[in-house]
Amino acid sequence: MSVICRADISKSTNFNLQHNITIFKDGKLVFMSVSGKGDARYEVPMARSSHTGDYQCAVEADGKIRYSDSLHVWVTGMTKPILIAEKKEVFEGEVVKLRCELPEEVPPLHFIFRKIKMNSTPKEKLKYELQRNFSVIEFPVDEGDNILQFDCLGRRSVKFEFETSEPSNRTLITVKEPFIKPTLRIKPSSNITEGKEIQFECSTVVAKMRDIEIILLRNKTILSSVRDQTTLKYSTVATLEDSGEYLCKVEEGKASKTTTRNVVVAELFPKPILVASMNNLDENKELTLSCSIKDFQNASFSILRKNSNGDVLLRSSRNLTMRATVNDTGSYICKAEVSKIVKESKPVTIRVYAPVSMPSISVFSGLPEVVLGKPVKLTCCLTMGTPPITFTFYKGNKARKEIVTNNTCAVFLDEDIRQNDKGQYKCGARNHHSSGMKTSKILNITVIVPIRNASLGSNPYGEVEDGSDTTFLCAVQEGSWPILFRIFRKTDHDVLLFERSEHADRVVWQKKEMSRQDTGSYYCIASNRANVSVKSHPITINVILASWQKGVITAFVLIPIAGVVILAVWWFWCKKKNAKGPSIEMSRSALATNSTNEKLSRQHNDGDYYSGSGYIEDGENHMKSTDENKGPDLESAEVEYTEVEVSTLDPHRAPVQKGTETVYSEIRKANNENTRAS
C-alpha cells in the first residue's frame, strides 16, 4: 500500500524550492520527506489491520504550510491469533492457563477465549486489552471434564464497527480424575421404621492421597466428615427427623464430586398431645395437665416445664394436677417414649394471674400542676398485678386512652390542656384475673396560666421632687397566683429594688425620699410557677428640686440683687435731693459780678449732674413767696430776662457731668430798684 502526497506550487522556472512533506495517520507522524519534487510517497510493504486509519499530509514551502483533506483507509481482515496452553494434562479442580496473541496487531484489542466440550455449547470468556496485543486467562476444570479443546479469536473496533479475526489453532487438554465419584451405601435400607438403627457408608478411590475430605450431609446439614481417608461411616437410631436427602461429598482442592440418596423413616407412633384444663387462670386455682397419644397407649409419659437452662421434670406420668401460683406461669410440654424413641409434644403456655392492686395516679414531674398550653405526663402504677395489664385513663368522666403493657406502670400524655380544665384525672387497671378493673383516686391538677402583659406605673409620674415619696404599681393582665413581682432600676448592671410574692395580679411599692441619684429608667418583671418571666416597658423618673430648695436658691440669688437695687435707689434719691440746693439771693449790683466770677471759676472745676426741673419748681415757689411779700408794687414792675449759669457740687463725689444749662428767671424792677433773683 502506498500513500502519496502531491503539492501544487507556483514558482519561477529556474527557481529551486525545497518542500517539507509530512504524512500523518490518526494525528501521529508516520512519514517525512524534504526534496525539491512536488510529491512524496509513503510505502507500506505489507498492509495490516493496524494500518487502518485517517491519513493526512502537510506541505511546507518558503515558510508557508498547507494541509490536505483527510483520507480514510480501511485494511480489512486481521492476523490469525496464536493460542498457547500452559499444560497439556490437568486434574479435575485445577485450572487451565491460556495465552492468546495477535501478532502485528495494534491495541486496543478484544480477545475471546472458548472452552469446547464434546456434545455441549462452548463456554466463552472475553477480555479487553488496552495496551498490549496478547491476553492471558484461566479456565477451571469441572467435575466430568475429560477431553477439552480451547481456541481464541481477536476483535477490533473500526469506525464504531467490529471486525473479528479467524479462530486460532485449537489446543487439546487431557483431564485426569484425582478420585472417582463416591459411593453411598445405606443399611439395612433407605426405607426404615423409627427406633431402628440406620448405617451410612461413603467411599471413593483416589489417584493420589492429597488433602482428601469426605463429608456426609442431610438436608444441607453436616452429619459427619473425615480427612485423608477413603471411607466414612455413620450410624444413628432412625427417627422421623432422619427422613430426607443424604449427600456424600468428596473434595480435593478445587475438585469436588457428590452422590445423593433419599431416606424415608416410617413413624412408629405419633407425637403426644398436652392439654391444660385452662390456659389463663387466677392464682390459687387448680390446674390439670394431661398428656396422650392418639390410638396408642403403650408409652412412657412425662410432663416437664420448659426452662432456658434446661427442661424441668415435674412428674413422670400422663397427668399432673396442682394449685397454681403466679410463679407457675410458663410453657409446659410432655414427652412419650417407645422403643427408645422419644417424642415431644407442642408446648402449652399457662398464665397465672394475681389480681391488680388499686392503682395510683400521679404527675410524672411530681407536682400536681401543669402550665397552660403545655402537655402533662401522668403515670398510673400498681404495686401488684400480673401482666399484661390494661390501663385506662380518665379525664373527668370520659375515658381518654387505653394502654396495654407488660409493666406495672403506664404513662399517659394529655396535650389538650385548657384554662377552664378542672384537672380531675383518674386511671383504672385490669388484667385477666376475674376480679375485674380497679380504679385510682381522683387526681386534681392545677392549671397554671402564664403571666401575660406586665406593666409598670408610678405616682407621681415623670417628675418627682427631691426628698418626696414615689409609689410604683406593677400589674399583669393575666396569670395564676402567687405572682413574684420584682422592680429594677436600669444601670450598667440592673439593680433589684423590690421583690415580693403576691396572691394578686398587682403589687404596690412606695420608695421613700427620692434623691437625684434615683433619676433613671425603671421596669418590673413578673413570674409565676409557669417559669415564664414577663418584663414591662420601662418608665423614666426625673427627680427635680423641691419647692423649699427652690426658695433657698431664690433667696440666695435675689437678696444680693435686691440690695444692689436698694442702694441704687438710695443713691439716686440722695443725688436728687442734693441737686435742689439753697436759694440764692443776689443784689442787683452784685449779680453781674458774682455771676461772671462764678462762671469763670467753675469752668475750671468739675461739673456735677444738675436737675433743672427741681430747681425751677423750687425757684417758682420762692418767687411766689417773695411776690406775695412785695404786694402790688411788683405787679407793675418791668420784666427782664437774665442768663445765669448755676453749678452745685455733689457731696458723694459722683461722676461730674460738665455742661451749661440756661435758666430763665423773671426779674421785676421795683421802684426802689432792689432786685431778688433765684
TORDO-788355 format. One line per 10 residues: number of its first residue (from 1); their letters; for each residue x, y, z of C-alpha. Coordinates in nm, 4 decimals. Example, Ala and Ser with C-alpha at 12.3 -4.5 7.8 and 13.67 -1.06 7.14 Angstrom:
1	AS	1.2300 -0.4500 0.7800  1.3670 -0.1060 0.7140
***
This chain:
1	MSVICRADIS	0.0000 0.0000 0.0000  0.1280 0.3448 -0.0941  0.0121 0.6767 0.0442  0.1050 0.9598 -0.1993  0.1019 1.3314 -0.1189  0.1228 1.5809 -0.4123  0.1782 1.9556 -0.3833  0.0724 2.2105 -0.6456  0.3118 2.5050 -0.6078  0.3533 2.8045 -0.8405
11	KSTNFNLQHN	0.7129 2.9309 -0.8863  0.9629 3.0716 -1.1383  1.1023 2.8347 -1.3977  1.4638 2.8393 -1.2848  1.3890 2.8757 -0.9089  1.4725 2.5676 -0.6952  1.2268 2.5479 -0.3990  1.2613 2.2840 -0.1236  0.9397 2.1211 0.0075  0.8826 1.9668 0.3531
21	ITIFKDGKLV	0.6169 1.6976 0.3118  0.4791 1.5239 0.6252  0.2232 1.2388 0.6384  0.0112 1.1720 0.9483  -0.2018 0.8726 1.0499  -0.4708 0.9427 1.3101  -0.2822 1.2603 1.4025  0.0542 1.0809 1.4516  0.3606 1.1376 1.2303  0.4398 0.8309 1.0106
31	FMSVSGKGDA	0.6471 0.9798 0.7225  0.8560 1.2928 0.6448  1.0380 1.3976 0.3241  1.2407 1.7060 0.2185  1.3009 1.7457 -0.1568  1.2515 1.9725 -0.4478  0.9912 1.7463 -0.6017  0.6246 1.8192 -0.5774  0.5220 1.4810 -0.4348  0.6196 1.2177 -0.1729
41	RYEVPMARSS	0.5332 0.8503 -0.1301  0.4828 0.6554 0.1972  0.5297 0.2817 0.1193  0.3720 0.0026 0.3304  0.5293 -0.3307 0.2269  0.2549 -0.5487 0.3796  -0.0757 -0.3934 0.4860  -0.2128 -0.4966 0.8194  -0.5298 -0.4096 1.0014  -0.3198 -0.1780 1.2146
51	HTGDYQCAVE	-0.2722 0.0428 0.9086  -0.6414 0.1251 0.9137  -0.6965 0.4924 0.9962  -0.7287 0.8527 0.8759  -0.4316 0.9819 0.6714  -0.3439 1.3462 0.6087  -0.0397 1.5255 0.4655  0.1096 1.8725 0.5113  0.3381 2.0659 0.2711  0.5637 2.3484 0.3922
61	ADGKIRYSDS	0.7498 2.5730 0.1482  0.9070 2.9132 0.1925  0.7527 2.9500 0.5382  0.4049 2.8628 0.4177  0.2174 2.5460 0.5104  -0.0940 2.3815 0.3735  -0.2842 2.0654 0.4831  -0.4626 1.8158 0.2645  -0.8061 1.6699 0.3257  -0.8280 1.3592 0.5440
71	LHVWVTGMTK	-0.8303 1.0200 0.3702  -0.9704 0.7118 0.5483  -0.8019 0.3796 0.4743  -0.9556 0.0524 0.5949  -0.7387 -0.2557 0.5805  -0.9829 -0.5422 0.6137  -0.9051 -0.8670 0.7908  -0.6924 -0.9458 1.0980  -0.3925 -1.1585 1.1780  -0.4754 -1.5122 1.2826
81	PILIAEKKEV	-0.4286 -1.5387 1.6615  -0.1898 -1.7849 1.8251  -0.3101 -1.9836 2.1340  -0.0676 -2.1452 2.3807  -0.1716 -2.3655 2.6818  0.0475 -2.3842 2.9923  -0.0250 -2.7607 3.0445  -0.1485 -3.0392 2.8244  -0.2733 -3.2538 3.1160  -0.4606 -3.1361 3.4257
91	FEGEVVKLRC	-0.6587 -3.2842 3.7159  -1.0204 -3.2066 3.7929  -1.0387 -2.8991 4.0137  -0.7279 -2.7430 3.8619  -0.7225 -2.4556 3.6133  -0.6053 -2.4321 3.2523  -0.3946 -2.1213 3.1844  -0.4140 -1.9951 2.8217  -0.2305 -1.7197 2.6278  -0.3746 -1.5737 2.3074
101	ELPEEVPPLH	-0.1653 -1.3373 2.0903  -0.2427 -1.1294 1.7790  0.0992 -1.0641 1.6195  0.1470 -0.7372 1.4300  -0.1863 -0.6050 1.5578  -0.2032 -0.2759 1.7477  -0.4067 -0.2413 2.0694  -0.6688 -0.1781 2.1924  -0.7952 -0.5295 2.1160  -1.0687 -0.7647 2.2332
111	FIFRKIKMNS	-0.9876 -1.1331 2.2983  -1.2423 -1.4168 2.3058  -1.1408 -1.7497 2.4692  -1.3537 -2.0600 2.4159  -1.3733 -2.3862 2.6106  -1.5108 -2.6625 2.3873  -1.6537 -2.9902 2.5213  -1.7978 -3.2779 2.3290  -2.1742 -3.2525 2.2740  -2.2061 -2.9202 2.4608
121	TPKEKLKYEL	-2.2123 -2.5498 2.3841  -1.8708 -2.3813 2.4108  -1.8113 -2.1607 2.7142  -1.6677 -1.8182 2.6318  -1.4660 -1.5634 2.8271  -1.3960 -1.2119 2.6994  -1.1065 -0.9873 2.7918  -1.0196 -0.6362 2.6742  -0.6560 -0.5335 2.6350  -0.5907 -0.1637 2.6136
131	QRNFSVIEFP	-0.2119 -0.1581 2.5739  -0.0929 -0.4988 2.4558  -0.1650 -0.7380 2.1691  -0.1976 -1.0520 2.3819  -0.4083 -1.1696 2.6773  -0.3852 -1.4426 2.9439  -0.6821 -1.6156 3.1060  -0.7647 -1.9204 3.3234  -1.0419 -2.1792 3.2818  -1.1423 -2.4085 3.5738
141	VDEGDNILQF	-1.1638 -2.7818 3.5125  -1.5006 -2.9060 3.6404  -1.6189 -3.2433 3.7516  -1.6924 -3.4584 3.4459  -1.4443 -3.2805 3.2204  -1.2213 -3.5324 3.0415  -1.1066 -3.4133 2.6980  -1.1162 -3.0374 2.6465  -1.0384 -2.8154 2.3467  -0.9603 -2.4442 2.3580
151	DCLGRRSVKF	-0.9231 -2.1726 2.0942  -0.9354 -1.7917 2.0793  -1.0344 -1.5044 1.8481  -0.9331 -1.1409 1.8118  -1.1602 -0.8442 1.7557  -1.1048 -0.4750 1.6918  -1.3238 -0.1671 1.6525  -1.3169 0.0326 1.3260  -1.5487 0.3310 1.2810  -1.7860 0.2036 1.5535
161	EFETSEPSNR	-1.7918 -0.1410 1.3890  -1.6244 -0.4631 1.4995  -1.4003 -0.6756 1.2830  -1.3238 -1.0301 1.4034  -1.0284 -1.2495 1.3168  -1.0458 -1.6117 1.2218  -1.0159 -1.8626 1.5132  -0.6743 -1.9579 1.6398  -0.5321 -2.3053 1.6429  -0.7165 -2.5475 1.8725
171	TLITVKEPFI	-0.5333 -2.6795 2.1776  -0.6244 -3.0205 2.3253  -0.6158 -3.0686 2.7051  -0.6487 -3.4066 2.8767  -0.8253 -3.4144 3.2164  -0.7414 -3.6773 3.4772  -0.9590 -3.7651 3.7809  -0.7933 -3.7201 4.1233  -1.0620 -3.9526 4.2650  -1.3672 -4.1321 4.1417
181	KPTLRIKPSS	-1.7262 -4.0355 4.2177  -1.8086 -4.1509 4.5739  -2.0444 -4.4392 4.6564  -2.3100 -4.4044 4.9317  -2.4465 -4.7214 5.0927  -2.7366 -4.7349 5.3465  -2.8041 -5.0316 5.5767  -3.0420 -5.2026 5.6342  -3.2373 -4.9980 5.3760  -3.3264 -4.6468 5.2697
191	NITEGKEIQF	-3.6826 -4.7198 5.3920  -3.6830 -4.7842 5.7668  -3.9111 -4.7587 6.0730  -3.8494 -4.5362 6.3733  -3.6470 -4.6898 6.6508  -3.4234 -4.8986 6.4274  -3.0559 -4.8290 6.3701  -2.9550 -4.6987 6.0296  -2.5959 -4.7035 5.8927  -2.4349 -4.4899 5.6234
201	ECSTVVAKMR	-2.1076 -4.5641 5.4365  -1.9497 -4.3207 5.1880  -1.6327 -4.4284 4.9960  -1.4179 -4.3315 4.6947  -1.0986 -4.4301 4.5109  -0.8194 -4.1712 4.4809  -0.5320 -4.1472 4.2388  -0.3127 -3.9810 4.4962  -0.3897 -3.9214 4.8654  -0.3558 -3.5463 4.8920
211	DIEIILLRNK	-0.5883 -3.3463 5.1212  -0.8898 -3.5661 5.0506  -1.2024 -3.4906 5.2596  -1.5285 -3.6902 5.2708  -1.8445 -3.5210 5.4074  -2.1898 -3.6643 5.4845  -2.4835 -3.4188 5.4866  -2.8589 -3.4421 5.5442  -3.0666 -3.1597 5.4022  -2.7501 -2.9454 5.3804
221	TILSSVRDQT	-2.6633 -3.0152 5.7471  -2.3246 -3.1816 5.8045  -2.3616 -3.5075 5.9987  -2.0017 -3.6334 5.9804  -1.6702 -3.5823 5.7933  -1.3210 -3.7427 5.7649  -0.9873 -3.6323 5.6161  -0.7192 -3.8294 5.4305  -0.9398 -4.1386 5.4316  -1.1266 -4.3115 5.1520
231	TLKYSTVATL	-1.4276 -4.4256 5.3602  -1.6710 -4.2515 5.6012  -1.9136 -4.4416 5.8302  -2.2074 -4.3003 6.0303  -2.4942 -4.4667 6.2236  -2.7937 -4.3497 6.4329  -3.1350 -4.4616 6.5633  -3.3863 -4.3647 6.2996  -3.6488 -4.1050 6.3783  -3.8945 -3.9139 6.1654
241	EDSGEYLCKV	-3.6499 -3.6247 6.1562  -3.3969 -3.8519 5.9831  -3.6042 -3.8639 5.6695  -3.4658 -3.6615 5.3796  -3.1891 -3.6340 5.1215  -2.8408 -3.7530 5.2161  -2.5365 -3.6322 5.0243  -2.1866 -3.7820 5.0189  -1.9283 -3.5292 4.9024  -1.5568 -3.5811 4.8285
251	EEGKASKTTT	-1.3298 -3.2767 4.7916  -0.9657 -3.2302 4.6987  -0.8510 -2.8751 4.6387  -1.0983 -2.7274 4.3913  -1.2180 -3.0665 4.2704  -1.5459 -3.1935 4.4106  -1.7740 -3.4933 4.3409  -2.1017 -3.5862 4.5080  -2.3527 -3.8701 4.5365  -2.7083 -3.8351 4.6809
261	RNVVVAELFP	-2.9721 -4.0785 4.8133  -3.3142 -4.0330 4.9800  -3.4099 -4.1965 5.3110  -3.7703 -4.2466 5.4300  -3.8327 -4.3194 5.8003  -4.1789 -4.4587 5.8841  -4.3496 -4.3312 6.2030  -4.3651 -4.5741 6.4951  -4.6139 -4.3592 6.6932  -4.7401 -4.0019 6.6606
271	KPILVASMNN	-4.6310 -3.7088 6.8778  -4.8063 -3.6798 7.2147  -5.0590 -3.4032 7.2816  -5.0574 -3.1978 7.6049  -5.3895 -3.0466 7.7163  -5.4407 -2.7955 8.0042  -5.7632 -2.7520 8.1981  -5.7283 -2.3738 8.1357  -5.4573 -2.1517 7.9912  -5.5410 -1.8314 8.1824
281	LDENKELTLS	-5.6403 -1.8699 8.5463  -5.6423 -1.6889 8.8787  -5.3754 -1.7705 9.1306  -5.4630 -2.0458 9.3837  -5.6919 -2.2056 9.1252  -5.6463 -2.5732 9.0360  -5.4600 -2.6591 8.7140  -5.4618 -3.0013 8.5426  -5.2268 -3.1070 8.2598  -5.2952 -3.4267 8.0608
291	CSIKDFQNAS	-5.0693 -3.5978 7.8029  -5.1936 -3.8578 7.5498  -5.1129 -4.0264 7.2144  -5.3912 -4.0901 6.9654  -5.4623 -4.4634 6.9240  -5.1536 -4.5586 7.1237  -5.1312 -4.6443 7.4916  -4.8063 -4.8346 7.5482  -4.5733 -4.5386 7.6063  -4.3872 -4.3826 7.8959
301	FSILRKNSNG	-4.5068 -4.0275 7.9639  -4.3500 -3.7350 8.1481  -4.4590 -3.3746 8.1984  -4.1945 -3.1018 8.2013  -4.1727 -2.7245 8.2300  -3.9500 -2.5548 7.9757  -3.6581 -2.3508 8.1044  -3.3718 -2.1664 7.9381  -3.1245 -2.3682 8.1470  -3.2925 -2.6995 8.0601
311	DVLLRSSRNL	-3.6376 -2.8550 8.0892  -3.7543 -2.9251 8.4459  -3.9235 -3.2600 8.5079  -4.2469 -3.2186 8.7068  -4.3885 -3.5712 8.7004  -4.3296 -3.8983 8.5123  -4.6954 -3.9503 8.4395  -4.9522 -3.8645 8.1776  -5.1480 -3.6357 8.4225  -5.0475 -3.3534 8.6593
321	TMRATVNDTG	-5.2764 -3.1556 8.8952  -5.1520 -2.8625 9.1056  -5.2617 -2.5452 9.2858  -5.1366 -2.2673 9.0552  -4.9331 -1.9703 9.1743  -4.8007 -1.6731 8.9815  -4.4612 -1.8417 8.9596  -4.6196 -2.1301 8.7651  -4.6633 -1.9069 8.4612  -4.4660 -2.0546 8.1695
331	SYICKAEVSK	-4.4542 -2.3167 7.8925  -4.5173 -2.6887 7.9543  -4.4530 -2.9975 7.7385  -4.4956 -3.3711 7.7682  -4.2721 -3.6466 7.6315  -4.3583 -4.0016 7.5259  -4.1019 -4.2827 7.4826  -4.1435 -4.6107 7.2884  -3.8504 -4.8388 7.1958  -3.6015 -4.5643 7.2800
341	IVKESKPVTI	-3.7863 -4.3249 7.0559  -3.8762 -4.0106 7.2471  -4.1231 -3.7650 7.1052  -4.2146 -3.4260 7.2426  -4.5499 -3.2503 7.2320  -4.6077 -2.8938 7.1269  -4.5617 -2.6511 7.4180  -4.8646 -2.5233 7.6080  -4.8475 -2.1742 7.7636  -5.0034 -2.1271 8.1085
351	RVYAPVSMPS	-5.0585 -1.7809 8.2576  -5.1467 -1.7472 8.6252  -5.2759 -1.4017 8.7211  -5.2558 -1.2215 9.0524  -5.5270 -0.9563 9.0911  -5.4312 -0.5960 9.0256  -5.3965 -0.3686 9.3262  -5.5599 -0.0306 9.3472  -5.3671 0.1918 9.1068  -5.2210 0.5272 9.1994
361	ISVFSGLPEV	-5.2051 0.8152 8.9537  -4.9532 1.0983 8.9701  -4.7869 1.3631 8.7603  -4.4588 1.2468 8.6149  -4.2820 1.5681 8.7220  -4.4034 1.5261 9.0809  -4.6096 1.8445 9.1290  -4.9853 1.8201 9.0603  -4.9880 2.1163 8.8257  -4.9483 2.1907 8.4568
371	VLGKPVKLTC	-4.8748 2.5043 8.2600  -5.1467 2.6149 8.0208  -5.0570 2.5174 7.6648  -4.8081 2.2500 7.7679  -4.8761 1.8740 7.7908  -4.8982 1.6906 8.1196  -4.7499 1.3447 8.1613  -4.9319 1.1146 8.4015  -4.8229 0.7798 8.5391  -5.0515 0.5065 8.6650
381	CLTMGTPPIT	-4.8756 0.2390 8.8715  -4.9640 -0.0780 9.0587  -4.7952 -0.2434 9.3497  -4.9283 -0.5838 9.2423  -5.0743 -0.7403 8.9303  -4.9712 -0.9917 8.6655  -4.9073 -0.8520 8.3153  -5.0331 -0.7953 8.0579  -5.2290 -0.5175 8.2252  -5.4773 -0.2871 8.0551
391	FTFYKGNKAR	-5.4663 0.0691 8.1865  -5.7460 0.3171 8.1165  -5.7012 0.6915 8.1755  -5.9965 0.9176 8.2511  -6.0272 1.2949 8.2358  -6.3398 1.3919 8.4178  -6.5850 1.1128 8.3448  -6.4578 1.0373 7.9951  -6.2045 0.7669 7.9110  -5.9211 0.9240 7.7102
401	KEIVTNNTCA	-5.6876 0.6364 7.6333  -5.6352 0.2634 7.6888  -5.2851 0.1193 7.7141  -5.1855 -0.2479 7.7310  -4.8406 -0.3148 7.8692  -4.6307 -0.5851 8.0271  -4.5240 -0.3460 8.3038  -4.6998 -0.2466 8.6236  -4.6871 0.1199 8.5178  -4.8277 0.3093 8.2221
411	VFLDEDIRQN	-4.7699 0.6641 8.1000  -5.0368 0.8927 7.9549  -4.9721 1.2271 7.7841  -5.2542 1.4817 7.7799  -5.1796 1.7560 7.5285  -5.5266 1.9148 7.5370  -5.4865 2.1424 7.8407  -5.7357 2.4280 7.8635  -5.7642 2.7152 8.1080  -6.1021 2.6034 8.2436
421	DKGQYKCGAR	-5.9970 2.2409 8.2961  -6.0597 2.1209 8.6500  -5.7846 1.8660 8.6019  -5.9709 1.5711 8.7529  -5.7792 1.2645 8.6389  -5.8029 0.9015 8.7383  -5.6944 0.5664 8.5971  -5.8181 0.2111 8.6044  -5.6290 -0.1174 8.5696  -5.7319 -0.4715 8.4920
431	NHHSSGMKTS	-5.5789 -0.7981 8.3750  -5.7147 -1.1460 8.3061  -5.7919 -1.2027 8.6729  -6.1593 -1.2477 8.7435  -6.1627 -0.9580 8.9938  -6.2022 -0.7060 8.7080  -6.0976 -0.3416 8.6966  -5.9814 -0.1309 8.9900  -5.9819 0.2497 8.9815  -5.7483 0.5020 9.1416
441	KILNITVIVP	-5.8433 0.8065 9.3443  -5.9088 1.1314 9.1624  -5.6037 1.3466 9.0969  -5.6729 1.7194 9.0835  -5.4237 1.9112 8.8744  -5.3947 2.2859 8.8869  -5.3702 2.4584 8.5505  -5.1175 2.7402 8.5785  -5.1813 3.0345 8.3482  -4.8553 3.2003 8.2394
451	IRNASLGSNP	-4.8033 3.5706 8.3018  -4.9216 3.7970 8.0213  -4.8616 4.1683 7.9611  -4.6800 4.3164 8.2614  -4.6947 4.6962 8.3075  -4.5320 4.9444 8.5478  -4.6677 5.2834 8.6581  -4.5723 5.5460 8.9175  -4.7310 5.8270 9.1181  -4.6249 6.0994 9.0647
461	YGEVEDGSDT	-4.5371 6.0138 8.7058  -4.2435 6.1559 8.5165  -4.1122 6.4236 8.7568  -4.0671 6.3748 9.1318  -3.9490 6.6338 9.3832  -3.6278 6.5590 9.5656  -3.6983 6.4065 9.9081  -4.0571 6.3104 9.8302  -4.2015 5.9572 9.8134  -4.2897 5.7738 9.4911
471	TFLCAVQEGS	-4.5418 5.4913 9.4625  -4.4825 5.2217 9.1989  -4.7558 4.9891 9.0699  -4.6613 4.6689 8.8829  -4.9599 4.4812 8.7372  -5.0217 4.1900 8.4987  -5.3137 4.1293 8.2667  -5.3283 3.7566 8.3297  -5.1507 3.4901 8.5335  -5.2028 3.2353 8.8093
481	WPILFRIFRK	-5.1255 3.3309 9.1688  -4.8966 3.3621 9.3533  -4.7026 3.6001 9.1312  -4.3493 3.7119 9.2048  -4.3069 4.0826 9.1325  -3.9643 4.2434 9.1017  -3.8849 4.6085 9.0302  -3.5495 4.7128 8.8834  -3.3705 5.0360 8.8031  -3.1709 5.0253 8.4813
491	TDHDVLLFER	-2.7974 5.0809 8.5155  -2.4927 4.9127 8.3705  -2.5910 4.6249 8.5964  -2.9641 4.6470 8.6646  -3.0347 4.6896 9.0355  -3.3127 4.4948 9.2070  -3.5049 4.7422 9.4227  -3.8078 4.5444 9.5322  -3.9254 4.1839 9.5332  -4.2462 4.0325 9.6674
501	SEHADRVVWQ	-4.4750 3.7351 9.6006  -4.8423 3.8270 9.5967  -5.1702 3.6392 9.5640  -5.2904 3.9193 9.3404  -5.2412 4.0497 8.9914  -5.0618 4.3636 9.1105  -4.8289 4.4963 9.3745  -4.7728 4.8466 9.5151  -4.4350 4.9639 9.6423  -4.3533 5.3011 9.7865
511	KKEMSRQDTG	-3.9999 5.4298 9.7637  -3.9204 5.6809 10.0366  -3.7290 6.0065 9.9942  -3.6322 6.0072 9.6288  -3.2988 6.1669 9.5522  -3.1236 6.2912 9.2407  -2.9408 5.9571 9.2202  -3.2791 5.7856 9.1704  -3.3279 5.9542 8.8330  -3.3422 5.6894 8.5575
521	SYYCIASNRA	-3.5489 5.4163 8.3944  -3.7488 5.1608 8.5919  -3.9146 4.8359 8.4880  -4.0740 4.5374 8.6573  -4.0639 4.1616 8.5919  -4.3476 3.9276 8.6883  -4.3282 3.5474 8.7004  -4.5148 3.2541 8.8477  -4.4830 2.8747 8.8583  -4.5115 2.8617 8.4790
531	NVSVKSHPIT	-4.1430 2.9611 8.4787  -4.2083 3.2347 8.2229  -4.0914 3.5845 8.3187  -4.2614 3.8829 8.1570  -4.0894 4.2224 8.1501  -4.2764 4.5522 8.1407  -4.1929 4.8533 7.9273  -3.9578 5.0908 8.1131  -4.0726 5.4214 8.2586  -3.8484 5.7227 8.3202
541	INVILASWQK	-3.8417 5.9066 8.6552  -3.6772 6.2508 8.6753  -3.6058 6.3770 9.0294  -3.6263 6.7588 9.0412  -3.5630 7.0198 9.3183  -3.8161 7.0567 9.5984  -4.0072 7.3851 9.6491  -3.8139 7.4848 9.9637  -3.4897 7.4166 9.7794  -3.6039 7.6481 9.5040
551	GVITAFVLIP	-3.6896 7.9146 9.7698  -3.3473 7.8916 9.9260  -3.1795 7.9194 9.5903  -3.4064 8.2139 9.5007  -3.3257 8.3857 9.8322  -2.9536 8.3463 9.7796  -2.9823 8.4877 9.4299  -3.2425 8.7655 9.4809  -3.1243 8.9166 9.8163  -2.7950 9.0417 9.6701
561	IAGVVILAVW	-2.9823 9.1703 9.3680  -3.2383 9.3490 9.5955  -2.9556 9.5028 9.7975  -2.7978 9.6370 9.4807  -3.1329 9.7766 9.3684  -3.1966 9.9460 9.7102  -2.8511 10.1049 9.7105  -2.9096 10.2304 9.3595  -3.2467 10.3834 9.4603  -3.0953 10.5426 9.7718
571	WFWCKKKNAK	-2.8113 10.6877 9.5719  -3.0487 10.8282 9.3161  -3.2635 10.9816 9.5883  -2.9645 11.1412 9.7566  -2.8451 11.2823 9.4288  -3.1839 11.4278 9.3539  -3.2038 11.5903 9.6998  -2.8623 11.7496 9.6748  -2.9368 11.8807 9.3272  -3.2084 12.1172 9.4597
581	GPSIEMSRSA	-2.9578 12.3291 9.6783  -3.0328 12.6503 9.8926  -3.1955 12.9587 9.7489  -2.9511 13.2223 9.6327  -3.0270 13.5855 9.6913  -2.8389 13.8408 9.4950  -2.8413 14.2100 9.4877  -2.8694 14.3819 9.1613  -2.5302 14.5321 9.1990  -2.3526 14.2107 9.2802
591	LATNSTNEKL	-2.5362 13.9880 9.0367  -2.3316 14.0579 8.7351  -2.0015 14.0473 8.9158  -2.0744 13.7305 9.1045  -2.2179 13.5646 8.8002  -1.9185 13.6477 8.5952  -1.6662 13.5394 8.8528  -1.8526 13.2214 8.9326  -1.8890 13.1392 8.5663  -1.5212 13.1883 8.5099
601	SRQHNDGDYY	-1.4194 12.9993 8.8146  -1.6496 12.6972 8.7532  -1.5242 12.6472 8.4068  -1.2058 12.5180 8.5641  -1.3820 12.2895 8.8112  -1.5612 11.9567 8.7675  -1.9239 11.9924 8.6710  -2.1942 11.7937 8.8544  -2.5229 11.6353 8.7355  -2.7948 11.9021 8.7560
611	SGSGYIEDGE	-3.1664 11.8573 8.7819  -3.3230 12.1581 8.6167  -3.6819 12.0748 8.6886  -3.6420 12.0636 9.0643  -3.4619 12.3892 9.0583  -3.7287 12.5615 8.8587  -4.0025 12.4323 9.0764  -3.8289 12.5455 9.3919  -3.7473 12.8835 9.2371  -4.1007 12.9370 9.1382
621	NHMKSTDENK	-4.2141 12.8685 9.4940  -3.9567 13.1039 9.6304  -4.0511 13.3624 9.3849  -4.4081 13.3255 9.4659  -4.3498 13.3928 9.8341  -4.1439 13.6990 9.7525  -4.4022 13.8408 9.5266  -4.6561 13.7943 9.7864  -4.4460 13.9952 10.0304  -4.3976 14.2718 9.7829
631	GPDLESAEVE	-4.7590 14.3166 9.7239  -4.8994 14.5136 9.4339  -4.5875 14.7154 9.3728  -4.4261 14.4366 9.1833  -4.7131 14.3784 8.9578  -4.6314 14.6841 8.7611  -4.2613 14.6203 8.7520  -4.0828 14.5722 8.4211  -3.9756 14.2197 8.3439  -3.6147 14.1477 8.2422
641	YTEVEVSTLD	-3.4556 13.8189 8.1494  -3.1013 13.7336 8.2545  -2.8986 13.4213 8.1745  -2.7489 13.2686 8.4859  -2.5162 12.9576 8.4970  -2.5536 12.7575 8.8186  -2.3373 12.4663 8.9316  -2.3515 12.2626 9.2523  -2.1087 12.0030 9.3911  -2.2439 11.6572 9.4812
651	PHRAPVQKGT	-2.1350 11.5672 9.8365  -2.0935 11.1937 9.7442  -1.8414 11.2727 9.4742  -2.0442 11.1164 9.2000  -1.9019 11.1387 8.8495  -1.9109 11.5014 8.7387  -2.1121 11.5870 8.4325  -1.9925 11.9046 8.2687  -2.2227 12.1337 8.0784  -2.4159 12.4586 8.0738
661	ETVYSEIRKA	-2.7822 12.4941 8.1375  -2.9726 12.8127 8.0740  -3.2246 12.9167 8.3352  -3.4580 13.1936 8.2647  -3.5747 13.3887 8.5742  -3.8080 13.6759 8.5848  -3.6593 13.9908 8.7353  -3.9050 14.2548 8.8034  -3.7860 14.6175 8.8614  -3.9297 14.7860 9.1565
671	NNENTRAS	-3.9384 15.1485 9.2369  -3.6758 15.1033 9.4982  -3.4554 14.9240 9.2343  -3.3917 14.6388 9.4708  -3.3965 14.3075 9.2954  -3.4068 13.9372 9.4219  -3.3192 13.6615 9.1971  -3.3005 13.2916 9.2406
***
